[in-house]
Amino acid sequence: SYKEESSIYPLQTPNKSMRYLVIHLLFLLLAVGLNYQTIQYGLSYREGKAAYAETLNYRQRLLDPQEWLNKDAIRAKMATMKAEAQRLAEVKRKGMQYFYLHLLLILLYLGSLYAFYRKDKNRMLLVITLITAALACLPSGLLSPMLEIGAAEHNLDIGEIPISARVLEMNVQVEVRQAFAGDMYFYYQSKSVVELIQLLFRQHNWLVGAAILLFSVLFPLGKIISTYYMALRPASGNRTLSFFVEKSGKWSMADVFVVAVFLAYLAFSNIQSGIQTESNTLPGLYFFLSYCLLSIMASTFFASAKNKAKQH
């Protein structure tokens, strides 16, 4: 029956159930640690890159007298910024290592528990597995930076600048040629989903911020938690949660949000503006995408298990 198939110990023998719970708990423990490291490295990279871009911001450089007069100071500054760029690249590399470890852990978890499913053909076991994997992706998906975009020019040469002055009752005109070594940033932004929502609220874009929060975060999160509860406690017969699980999918726009971010990435990376643009997807986007896909799969198998139970 549906109740029997959906038990919290959904396998045929106590030994199999114990092995399943051990794998389940071990996965959650490792996922917590990897989520923490992924988020920390992502935020460290984002904060460092934002400070790097701010130091090389075009307003800062154009209004800095040393940029115009002290070439030795500029060479020392560029050497420092080059070292900082190398440090940021190393931080990003380490963050990507934790991203790949996290991805490998999820694949191993899904693969090992799929072996249980193949033998027992228990759909609720598969639902619980997929939901757990989805929830393991959610913290990094919400808190890690998901996209960085920037506009900069390398070794900007602004040509000859005419300067007029009155000296001893005479008008003097000279032309100064100026080139700025290294990068000059005109724009840089990198946000996580949570930071994007906070930014929209701070800018009083209440409607857009509330829509993203509700339809891209709260609805899919509520759906996946409800599905988890219904999978573990089918005997409760909670019609409200059952209705929410089955009908809330069309109100969840997390997948639409991910597609919009990808489109923004593609549009910015191919923009023809006359200056160099950079656009990079970061681990937060892929974790959020994984969360969306796994939650959709879990809902699909949940509906299939429920329909099978009705047929019996």
Disulfide bonds with the S-S distance in Angstrom:
none
